[in-house]
Amino acid sequence: MSVSQADLDAVAEQLGRAPRGVLEISYRCPDGALGVVMTAPKLEDGTPFPTLYYLTDPRLTSEASRLEVAHVMKWMTGRLESDEELAADYRRAHDYYLAKRNALHDLGTDFSGGGMPDRVKCLHVLIGYALAEGPDHFRLGTEAVAMAADHGGLRGTAIPEDWPTCETLGIDLGEFDFSHAEVPGGAK
């Protein structure tokens, strides 16, 4: 695996700091911006870094934060508790994530990220993971990206035009309180 210096410089600009442990660019936005990097499970200084897929594009990170403020994580976690099929899908996503990360470096832990497999704790992780692996990899990731695309007006720029929509997934964004998570410029 390799990543170019130009890509590292672009990630540094996105993050406002030097990136650490970048192994590859796992997702590029349709407009060419870098969106997700794969990071080493153990950084050069030996620090464990369990987040395999790290969301870097500021449009995506901002929208993930807006969705968190609107209580999307609580909604998703509640569904995990009552929907066995969804919980099994999330467990498979967790197991896959661990296997992929452990193939690079086994941290000796079953912590994957984002609250997997029992709850949804971080939409940044779910969105980064889903974008890196694609829309059919796990349901909650697919939903989180669709919500970011549709609420943030990111479809076709930061998120692929053909990513499933909230409508096709049966999600009504009107059920969430975005009053404290407004999109700059009023895009909806």
Order of alpha helices (4+ residues) and beta strands (2+ residues): alpha-beta-beta-beta-alpha-alpha-alpha-alpha-alpha-alpha
